């Protein structure tokens, strides 16, 4: 199918986001009044595209990064204005505006909002600081936590620093 790896529900309970690891896709699905889930309203397929955050595959990392692998997707806190997806295979956090009326994930592959990580980082999960000003991204392959600043008005995510996810010698 697509090996769905993660889901998130909007604060109002009207939408579901899904990250599909093997398919290299993320999708939005409506949640009906009876709690059932409808057909996908929108989806994005992540593939290498020159001039974007995911410009090329790296042959030397083919054992884990042979293609896009979105592993985590979530709405931003305080509403469903943005959707952020960690992509281990693309070394990227995809940042999409979310259209609550239609379920559209808004943003082209070449959007400057998508944040490229260093080759081989493998972003896998993220969470927001309670202040809303910071996003912390866990990178599985580089074994680090990356601190990013977050601008909820513009959807801008910027790397500020990082720390090892394990203690020295661990």
N, C-alpha and C positions, 0 to 999 in steps of 0.2 A: 504494500500500500504506500506508505510514505514514512513509516516509523515515527509516528507522532511522539514527541519527546516532552512537550510541556504545553500547558494551557494557562490562561488567565481570564478572569471574568471582570467586566467593567463594574465600577462601583454601583451603578444603577441596576445591574443584573440583566441588561439588555443585549450585551455582546460577549462573545467568546473569541479569544485569539488562540491560535494553535501554531506551534513550531513543529515542522515535519523534517526530522533529521536527515533521513536518506534521500528524500525527494528534493531537498534543497529549497523548500517553500515555507512560507508563512501564510496564514489565512485568517479571515474574520468570518464568524458565523453568528447569525442572529439567535437569541434565546427568546422563544415565544412565551406568551402569557401563561401557558400551562407548564412551562419549564422545559419543554422539548427544544431540541436544537434544530434549526433549519439548515438548508443547503448553504454552502459558502457564498457570502456576498462579494468577497474579493480575495485575491491571493497574489503573492509576488513570488516569482521564481528567481533565485539568485544564481547567476552564471557569470564567469569572467567577462569583462567588457573593458576594453582599452579606455583609459582616461577616467576610470572610476575608482572608488575605494577598493574594489575587487577586480583589479586589472589583469591578474594572471595567476595561474596555478604554479606551484613550485615543485618541480619533479623530485627534489631532494626531500620533500615532506609528504610524498605520495602515500605513505602508509596511514596517515591520519587526515591529510588535507588534499585528497584527490579531487574534491569537489566541495561545493557549498554544503555546510552542515549546521543549519540553524538549530540550536539546542534549547533556547530559552527566549520567550517573548512575554512582554508585560506592558500593561497600560501604565502611564505616569500617575503618581498619586494626585489626589485632588480633582479627579475627573478623568475623562477618557480623551484628552486633547492630543496626546502623542502615544505611539506604540514603539517600543525599543526591542530589537531582537539581536541576541548574541549569536554570532555565526563562527563556530570553531573552525570550520574548513576554509572560510574566506578571510579569517583574521579581521573581522569587521563587526561593528555594532551598527545595524541598520536603524535609522531613525525615520519613522513615518508619521506624518500628521494623520489623525484619525477623524474621519467624517462620521459623526455619531448618527446622522440621519440615514446614511446609506451603507455604512460599514466599510467604506473605501479606505484603503491604506494609501495615503497620498504621498507621492515622492518618486521621482524617476531614479533609475539606477545611478545616474551621474549627479544626483543631488549632493550638494556640499554638506548637508546635515549628516550623511553617513560617515562614521568615524573608522578609518583604517588603523589597525594596530600593527606593531612590528611583526615582520615575518616570523611565523612559528609561535606566536603568542597563544592562539587558540582561545579566544573569549568564549566562556561557556555559560556563566550566570551573571546577573547584575542585581543590585538593589539600590534603593534611594536612601540617603540620609534623611532623618525626620525633618530637617530644616528645608529639604527640597533643593538645596544648593549643590549637592554632591551626589554623584553616582559612583558606586564601587563595582568594578568588573573583575570577576574571578577568571583568570586565564589558566586553563588547564595545562596546556603544553609548556608554558614558561613558568608555571607554578608561582604566579604572583597575583597580588591584588593591585589593580590599577585604579587610582583616584582620578575622577574626571569632574570638571565643573559642569553644571547643567543650567541652561537658561530656558526656563519653561515658556517664556514669551516667544522665542525664536526657534526653539528646538535644537539649540546649539550644544553640542557635547565636545569637551576639549580635555585631553589628557593633561594632568597636572603633576603626577608623580606615581610611584609604585613602591611596593614592599613585597618581600618574599612571603609566600603563604605558609611556609614552614619555618621553624626555628633553624638556625645554623646547624649543619650536620644532620638535619632531619630529612 
